[in-house]
Amino acid sequence: MASPVPERACTESSDGRCELEVADIFRRYGAQYRSEHKLTPKQQAAMFDIEHCRTSYFGYHVDACDACGWVDHSHNSCRNRNCPKCQGIARRKWVAARLGDLLPVPYYHTIFTLPHVINPLVPFNKELFYEMIFDSVSETLLQFGRDPKWLGAMIGFFGILHSWGGKLWSHLHIHLIVPAGGVDDNGQWVEPKYKGRFLFPVRAVSEVYRGKFVEKLKRAYRQGQLTLPDGYRHLSDPNRFERFIDALVGRNWNVHIKRPFSTPERVVRYIGRYTHKIAISNHRLIKIEDDRVHFNFKNYRNNGRWEPTSLTAHEFISRFLTHVLPEGFHKIRHYGFLANGRCKAMVARIRAQLDQAACAQPAVHKELGHPCPRCTMGTMHAMVIVTRLFAIIKPGYRLLRSTELQHDSS
């Protein structure tokens, strides 16, 4: 049995940077990989941005500490949503926005997964399968919410799509956060009938979800929308496809509804780990040796222990690029009374019906800066931003620099 391996596996340089990054793998093997494989424009852009992230290509910025006045110069990030180094600020902004929409009710973390037998089809039908799983999950939850047996109201929730497993293989699933309760036709807040025990019955939810997804899959097949890769070409025969569907229906589809978190704030901060997560972080990388990339993965078949594994560099790049999202695809989506365009008004109306002492607006912290590495007490703020297209110089920077010059001359 392998020993536990922490996720933060890379060796760090003196500035806190991982000595091995996805960018290093792309720089070493990317040119040859691109010459041998056909990439989509989004995949090409992802590789280019990750290779050039925090280099002079994207310009630089000057940050100043609001406590000690220390000034630091850094190269700009690429801001590509597939880049391992560019998700921290976006994640903190998202968490801050969700904290402002919280209700004083329990929240459930729910996970919907596709059976493994379907996953090999996903990379060849990404947008189709991504839309099908989002639609199947949202329709299922909204249906159970409307059912008077369980709630009899419109629920609200948001979901985050992930397409990978620990070894970067295809493993399509959605993480959702669901408040315990909903709004009925009269606009009144309704609490779950089995408050504190469960939101909806997992087995029934799984069966309905399975039925909705299978029906969408059959419709896509009939309409010729399904691309069949090698190993699945036999499904072009309608009779064999029906047998494939029968086998899917005979499986248990994995739906997991966790117990509610202790506080609403805690669940939002927890799910924030998932919102801007990408297929692999730099901290999981170990080394490159003999043209193989060694990294850690969490082995759920071994009690979730961290274990090392490796892939050839080209296979690593191929699997990483598989999870680059299609152009314009939104991997975070909101539904029900939390849907975009109605969320703010609905949350305010619900708060007005609940105990005012309990549902006071939660404190929202603007976690947008990073701590000063010099004094550790202040927060670093951008004073100058220079890109390939424009430059922004904030008035506070000129004042800060003049103060520094006076201090140096004295």
C-alpha positions in Angstrom: 0.0 0.0 0.0 1.4 3.4 -1.0 2.0 6.0 1.7 0.0 9.1 1.8 1.2 11.9 -0.5 0.3 15.5 0.1 -1.2 17.5 -2.7 1.5 20.2 -2.4 4.3 18.0 -3.8 6.4 20.3 -5.9 9.7 21.8 -4.7 9.4 25.6 -4.5 11.9 28.2 -5.4 12.8 31.1 -3.1 9.9 33.2 -4.5 7.3 30.5 -3.7 7.0 29.4 -7.4 6.8 25.7 -8.1 10.1 24.6 -9.7 8.1 22.4 -12.1 5.0 23.8 -13.8 2.6 22.9 -16.5 4.2 25.8 -18.4 7.6 24.1 -18.3 6.1 20.9 -19.8 4.5 22.9 -22.6 7.7 24.8 -23.3 9.8 21.6 -23.5 7.4 19.4 -25.5 4.8 21.8 -26.9 6.3 22.6 -30.2 6.7 18.9 -31.2 3.2 18.1 -29.8 1.6 20.9 -31.9 3.5 19.6 -35.0 2.0 16.1 -34.6 -1.5 16.9 -33.4 -4.4 19.0 -34.6 -5.5 21.5 -31.9 -8.6 23.6 -31.7 -8.1 27.4 -31.5 -9.0 27.3 -27.8 -6.4 24.6 -27.1 -3.7 26.5 -29.1 -4.6 29.7 -27.1 -4.4 27.8 -23.8 -1.0 26.4 -24.6 0.4 29.8 -25.7 -1.0 31.7 -22.7 0.2 29.1 -20.2 3.7 29.1 -21.7 3.9 32.9 -21.6 2.1 33.5 -18.3 4.0 35.8 -16.0 6.6 36.6 -18.6 7.4 39.9 -20.3 5.0 39.0 -23.1 2.0 40.0 -21.1 3.6 43.1 -19.6 4.1 43.9 -16.0 2.4 45.6 -13.0 3.6 47.5 -9.9 2.0 46.7 -6.6 2.3 48.8 -3.4 1.5 47.8 0.2 -1.2 49.8 1.9 0.6 49.5 5.3 4.4 49.8 4.8 4.4 51.3 1.3 6.7 48.6 -0.1 6.7 48.5 -3.9 7.0 45.3 -5.9 7.3 44.7 -9.7 5.8 41.6 -11.3 5.0 40.2 -14.8 1.3 40.0 -15.6 -0.7 36.8 -15.6 -2.3 35.5 -18.8 -5.7 35.2 -17.2 -6.6 32.1 -19.2 -9.2 30.1 -17.3 -7.1 26.9 -18.0 -3.9 28.3 -16.5 -2.8 26.8 -13.1 -1.4 30.2 -12.0 -4.3 32.4 -12.8 -7.3 31.2 -10.8 -6.7 32.6 -7.4 -8.0 36.1 -7.9 -11.0 34.9 -9.9 -11.9 32.4 -7.2 -11.7 35.0 -4.4 -13.9 37.3 -6.4 -16.5 34.6 -7.0 -16.5 33.6 -3.3 -17.0 37.2 -2.3 -19.9 37.6 -4.7 -21.6 34.4 -3.4 -21.2 35.4 0.2 -23.4 38.4 -0.6 -26.2 36.1 -1.8 -26.3 33.7 1.2 -29.5 32.8 3.1 -29.6 31.7 6.8 -30.6 28.1 5.9 -28.7 24.8 5.5 -26.8 24.3 2.3 -26.2 20.9 0.6 -23.2 19.9 -1.5 -24.5 17.6 -4.2 -22.5 15.7 -6.8 -23.9 14.1 -10.0 -21.6 11.8 -12.0 -21.8 9.9 -15.3 -21.0 6.2 -15.4 -17.4 5.4 -16.5 -18.6 3.5 -19.6 -19.9 6.8 -21.0 -16.7 8.9 -20.3 -14.7 7.7 -23.4 -17.4 9.4 -25.6 -17.1 12.7 -23.8 -13.9 14.1 -25.4 -15.4 13.6 -28.9 -18.7 15.2 -28.0 -17.7 17.7 -25.3 -20.2 20.5 -25.7 -23.0 18.0 -26.4 -22.3 16.0 -23.2 -21.7 19.1 -21.1 -25.0 20.5 -22.0 -26.8 17.2 -21.5 -25.5 16.7 -18.0 -26.3 20.3 -17.0 -29.8 20.0 -18.4 -30.4 16.6 -16.9 -29.2 17.6 -13.4 -31.1 20.9 -13.3 -34.3 19.4 -14.6 -34.1 16.7 -12.0 -33.5 19.0 -9.1 -36.2 21.5 -10.2 -38.7 18.6 -10.6 -38.1 17.2 -7.1 -38.4 20.7 -5.7 -41.7 21.3 -7.4 -43.1 17.9 -6.2 -45.4 18.6 -3.1 -44.3 15.3 -1.7 -40.8 16.7 -1.1 -41.1 20.5 -1.1 -43.7 22.0 -3.5 -41.6 25.0 -4.4 -39.0 26.4 -6.8 -35.6 25.7 -5.4 -32.3 27.6 -6.3 -28.9 26.2 -6.8 -25.7 26.6 -8.8 -23.4 24.0 -10.4 -19.8 23.7 -11.4 -18.8 21.3 -14.2 -15.6 19.2 -13.9 -14.5 16.9 -16.7 -11.5 15.2 -15.3 -10.3 12.5 -12.9 -7.1 12.2 -10.9 -5.0 11.0 -13.7 -6.5 13.6 -16.1 -8.8 11.0 -17.8 -12.3 11.9 -18.7 -14.6 11.8 -15.7 -17.6 14.1 -16.2 -19.4 15.3 -13.0 -21.1 18.4 -11.6 -20.7 19.8 -8.1 -23.8 21.7 -6.9 -24.7 23.8 -3.9 -28.4 23.6 -3.0 -30.1 25.7 -0.3 -32.6 23.8 1.9 -35.9 25.3 0.8 -37.7 27.1 -2.0 -40.2 29.7 -3.0 -43.8 28.6 -3.6 -46.3 30.0 -6.2 -47.3 32.7 -3.7 -43.7 33.8 -3.2 -43.5 32.3 0.3 -40.4 30.5 1.6 -41.0 26.7 2.1 -38.7 24.6 4.3 -38.0 20.9 3.4 -40.4 18.3 4.9 -37.5 16.3 6.2 -35.4 19.2 7.6 -32.1 18.1 9.0 -32.3 14.6 7.6 -32.1 14.8 3.8 -33.0 17.2 1.0 -34.4 14.7 -1.5 -34.2 10.8 -1.6 -30.9 10.0 -3.3 -32.1 6.8 -5.0 -35.1 8.4 -6.5 -33.0 11.4 -7.6 -30.5 9.1 -9.2 -33.2 7.2 -11.2 -34.8 10.4 -12.5 -31.4 11.8 -13.4 -30.5 8.6 -15.2 -33.8 8.6 -17.2 -33.4 12.2 -18.3 -29.8 11.8 -19.4 -30.4 8.5 -21.3 -33.4 10.1 -23.1 -31.2 13.0 -24.2 -28.5 10.6 -25.3 -30.9 8.6 -27.4 -32.3 11.8 -29.0 -28.8 12.9 -29.9 -28.1 9.5 -31.5 -31.3 9.6 -33.5 -30.5 13.1 -34.8 -27.0 12.1 -35.8 -25.3 14.4 -33.3 -23.2 11.8 -31.6 -19.6 11.3 -32.7 -18.4 7.7 -32.2 -14.6 7.2 -31.6 -12.6 4.1 -32.3 -13.8 1.4 -29.9 -17.4 2.6 -30.1 -18.0 2.4 -33.8 -20.1 -0.7 -33.3 -22.7 1.6 -31.8 -23.5 2.9 -35.3 -25.7 -0.3 -35.5 -29.0 0.8 -33.9 -29.5 -2.6 -32.3 -26.2 -2.6 -30.6 -26.8 1.0 -29.5 -30.0 -0.1 -27.9 -28.2 -2.9 -26.0 -25.7 -0.2 -24.9 -28.6 1.9 -23.6 -30.1 -1.1 -21.8 -26.8 -1.7 -20.0 -26.7 2.0 -19.0 -30.2 1.8 -17.6 -29.2 -1.3 -15.6 -26.5 0.6 -13.8 -26.7 2.6 -10.6 -25.9 6.2 -11.4 -23.8 7.9 -8.7 -25.5 10.8 -7.0 -24.2 12.0 -3.7 -26.0 14.5 -1.5 -23.8 15.4 1.5 -25.1 16.4 4.9 -25.6 20.2 5.2 -22.6 22.3 6.3 -22.5 24.0 9.7 -22.8 27.5 8.3 -23.7 28.9 4.9 -20.5 30.8 4.8 -18.5 27.6 5.2 -20.1 25.8 2.3 -19.5 28.7 -0.1 -15.8 28.9 0.9 -15.6 25.1 0.6 -17.1 25.0 -2.8 -14.8 27.9 -3.8 -12.1 25.2 -4.1 -14.0 23.7 -7.0 -15.2 26.8 -8.9 -12.0 27.7 -10.7 -10.2 24.4 -10.3 -8.5 23.0 -13.4 -7.4 19.5 -14.4 -4.2 19.6 -12.5 -2.4 22.2 -10.3 1.3 22.9 -10.4 1.7 21.7 -6.9 0.8 18.1 -7.9 3.7 17.9 -10.3 6.8 16.0 -9.1 9.4 15.8 -11.9 10.1 15.1 -15.6 12.3 12.0 -16.1 12.9 10.1 -19.3 10.3 12.2 -21.1 7.7 11.2 -18.5 5.8 13.6 -16.3 5.5 12.3 -12.7 2.7 13.7 -10.5 0.4 12.9 -7.6 -3.2 11.9 -7.7 -5.8 11.0 -5.1 -6.6 7.3 -5.4 -10.3 6.9 -4.3 -9.9 3.1 -4.7 -7.4 3.3 -1.9 -9.3 5.4 0.7 -8.5 8.6 -1.1 -4.7 8.4 -0.5 -2.3 10.5 -2.5 -0.1 8.3 -4.7 2.4 9.0 -7.5 1.8 8.1 -11.1 3.3 9.1 -14.5 2.4 9.7 -18.1 4.5 10.3 -21.2 4.9 14.0 -21.8 2.8 13.9 -24.9 0.0 11.9 -23.2 0.1 14.4 -20.3 -0.4 17.3 -22.7 -3.1 15.4 -24.6 -5.1 14.7 -21.5 -4.6 18.2 -20.2 -5.9 19.8 -23.4 -8.9 17.4 -23.5 -10.3 19.5 -20.6 -10.0 22.9 -22.3 -13.6 24.1 -22.5 -15.3 24.9 -25.8 -15.5 28.5 -26.9 -17.9 30.6 -24.8 -18.9 27.6 -22.6 -20.0 28.6 -19.0 -18.9 25.9 -16.5 -20.6 27.7 -13.6 -24.4 28.0 -13.9 -27.2 29.2 -11.7 -30.8 27.9 -11.6 -34.2 28.5 -10.0 -34.4 31.5 -7.6 -30.6 31.8 -7.8 -30.7 32.2 -11.6 -28.8 35.2 -13.1 -31.1 38.2 -13.4 -33.4 37.2 -10.6 -31.0 36.2 -7.8 -30.6 39.6 -6.0 -34.3 40.4 -5.9 -35.3 36.9 -4.8 -32.7 36.7 -2.1 -33.8 40.0 -0.7 -37.4 38.9 -0.7 -36.6 35.6 1.0 -34.5 37.4 3.7 -37.4 39.7 4.4 -39.6 36.7 5.3 -37.0 35.0 7.5 -35.9 36.0 11.0 -34.1 39.4 10.5 -31.7 38.8 13.3 -30.6 35.5 11.8 -30.6 36.6 8.1 -28.6 39.9 8.4 -26.5 40.5 5.4 -23.3 38.4 5.8 -20.1 40.3 5.9 -18.5 40.3 2.5 -14.7 40.6 2.5 -13.0 41.9 -0.5 -10.3 39.2 -0.8 -8.9 40.7 -4.0 -5.3 41.6 -2.9 -2.5 39.5 -1.5 -0.6 40.0 1.7 2.5 42.1 1.7 5.5 39.7 1.6 7.6 42.3 3.5 5.5 43.4 6.5 2.9 40.7 6.2 0.4 43.1 7.7 -0.8 45.1 4.7 -2.3 44.2 1.4 -0.7 44.7 -2.0 -2.6 46.9 -4.5 -1.9 47.5 -8.2 -0.6 51.0 -8.8 0.7 50.6 -12.4 -0.5 48.1 -15.0 1.4 47.9 -18.4 0.2 45.5 -21.1 1.0 45.2 -24.8 -1.9 47.5 -25.6 -2.2 50.1 -22.8 -0.8 51.4 -19.5 -2.7 52.4 -16.4 -1.0 54.6 -13.8 -3.0 55.3 -10.7 -2.6 58.7 -8.9 -1.6 56.9 -5.7 1.5 55.5 -7.3 2.9 59.0 -8.2 2.3 60.1 -4.6 4.0 56.9 -3.3 7.0 57.4 -5.5 7.5 61.0 -4.6 7.4 60.0 -0.9 10.0 57.3 -1.6 12.3 59.8 -3.4 12.1 62.3 -0.6 12.9 59.5 1.9 15.9 58.3 -0.2 17.3 61.9 -0.6 17.1 62.4 3.2 
